Amino acid sequence: MTFLNEFNQWTPERVQQLIDAAGPAQVEQALANEHLRLMDLAALLSPAAEGYLEQLAQRAHRLTQQRFGKTIQLYAPLYLSNLCCNSCLYCGFNADNQMERRTLSLDEVEAEARILHERGFRHIQLLTGEAPGAVENAYLAAAVQKIRPFFSSISIEVYPMDECGYAQMVAAGVDNLTVYQETYERSLYDELHPYGPKRDFDWRLNAAERGGSAGLRSIGIGALLGLSDWRKEGFYVGLHARYLAKHFWRSRINISFPRLRPADGGFKPLAPVSDAALVQLICVMRLLMPDSALVLSTRESASLRDHLLPLGITQISAGSSTSPGGYGQQAESSQQFAIDDDRDAEEICSMLRAQGYDPVFKDWDRAFLDNSNR
Amino acid sequence: MDKLTIAGRSFASRLMVGTGKFASNELMAAALNASGSDIVTVALRRVDIDKPDDDLLAHIDRDRFLLLPNTSGARDAEEAVRLARLARAAGCEPWVKLEVTPDPYYLLPDPIETLKAAEILVKDGFTVLPYINADPVLAKHLQEVGTATVMPLGAPIGTNKGVRTRDSIAIIIEQAIVPVVVDAGLGAPSHAAEAMEMGADAVLVNTALAVTPDPARMAAAFAKGVEAGREAYLAGLGAIKDQAEASSPLTGFLRD
């Protein structure tokens, strides 16, 4: 049985009914349970739980400090390519958008890596669009090998691969996979992806499992917030996370909370997610998955990020550029989306220290994966 | 307090301290100092071995503390062995706190892989202090392959629940031929005292210090708890009985 089987049993109507059925009694019961059941997840995501936001936040804060202490891990994204053959209506890399397209050469990748290494980063996330023929597994593996000397942990957020592809990434030195489903609502997914290989909902949905089977050490999932109702999306993310944690128990499941940002193409959120909703979602995910890394990118404003940190966030990006070559001196090509928090790593560290957190640049060692003598 | 001896080396303190989860390296250093500890464990995955002035290590006085690298994050024996060798190659003493925790949620140790790694590392010349579940039979196996201690958990890492594995730890202590260090789950000085009263040779604490608003003060409190527990163990605790025993028994006249 794959997650797809379980997922298909939870139609949007069924999830909606469960959420709608929750009242204060269900919320209070959920808050009293040490381990959340699926009905608790629905209750805490429901409108009825909005009156319990502070209690949710307090519990999420306590759990996070207990499991992660007063530390926040920092990472930086490195965009390798903005070439893409997909037509995702919300994405700046949409093949229909007119923009300068480029894929970094391996030397350019190394140059970007050196800059991020000098800024202190030891955890890096490599990103690409989907471009068969230009950005393929062999290119990615070569890029990973090129930058391995600079980083302790290398993560990929790229097109979905088959299990062999993920195994190839692991062999090259990748330890973490991130693959967002964008929306778990199948009919909306179809509308938002008019053409391109990304149209295959099921292939994308099972990518996390293929990564788990290939031995990736952590697997990040999430929904792109703003596409569909966040409560239902939150339920599906929770369902997915729980499934992955049970079936790939040696891998850590990470959850991200990307909210739609302005991008080329001018797509407007179909279901805007308020700050309060984001808080509720983050807190509920912490209660559901006490040991999962919860990740917040520079999509959010500096002020909001500062306030969200104590609620359960354990990893943040800093000083990000979302265009290939964006860290170097060369002219920037078009970006995937506009970032909101433009503070550099030093400023983020100062903020973290002021809030009583230790900014952690390294919390992994490539020796875990490395059979050679570094 | 009487000294703790591990692998022929003596330590004045019976409190070991972990270095993760602190809000800053300064708070961590203050806690280490206040703890009076001699042994400090550091997750190798947090240390930038390629960087000689690594910030974390710079805050640990290597002349005062024995730096005990740990292999946390290792999912199997091979990874743990690799990490331990890496630490030694980087100049650490060949002491290692062996942690093989394939489950990233409760960080529970894998008994099979731990035993495999311990055997390899002992043969390789390491002084091995393995973190284990409170399993008396596993403790015996580890002793047989030559580990310097056994370190059973009181409760899962970071839970602060105290000595939940009390009965099994009692068996381990009763049967051990190496020092028993209760590791993980101790959330209060009274938990540390409890473990020491039971006869544990030492305890290891991290989360309870790291997440309190005043880590140094909590570290000092744990030091006192450890000392009190050890003294009570050495003095010999009174037996626990179900019925009260009158100091002037009612049948005492029969013996007059």
Interface residues (C-beta under 8 A of the other chain):
Chain A: Q65 Q66 R67 F68 G69 K70 T71 R122 S152 R217 S218 A245 W249 R250 S251 R252 P290 D291 R353 G356 Y357 D358 V360 F361 K362 D363 W364 D365 A367 F368 D370 N371 R374
Chain B: G20 K21 F22 A23 S24 N25 A43 L44 R45 R46 V47 D48 I49 G73 A74 R75 E79 R82 L83 L86 P102 D103 P104 Y105 Y106 G158 T159 N160 T207 A210 V211
